[in-house]
Amino acid sequence: MDKMNIRKAAMIGCGFVGASSAFALMQSGIFSEMVMIDADHAKAEGEAMDLSHGLPFARPVKIYDGDYDDIVDAGIIIITAGMRFTSSSAIRSISLPTRH
């Protein structure tokens, strides 16, 4: 295993929470490298590109989409991925409980 890079962060899950957290980390200047991972690779790539467009207003950081092999040396791994919902499962989850 490679030596841990304490200036490297990994964000697993690129939904609203993951993207917002990645933005905050980018603005903080704590990390020099950030890897975005999502089950939808195009989503991770898009979020990485969106964040990269804001780099002129933040400290330099390398932001890219990747996979689990890219984060073996990450100093911190943040998991914001949640359960994938279909429209019917989302409706069931917010329905009122039945009485027994």
Secondary structure as UniProt FT lines:
FT   STRAND          5..12
FT   HELIX           16..28
FT   STRAND          33..37
FT   HELIX           41..53
FT   HELIX           55..57
FT   STRAND          62..65
FT   HELIX           68..71
FT   TURN            72..73
FT   STRAND          74..79
FT   HELIX           87..94
//
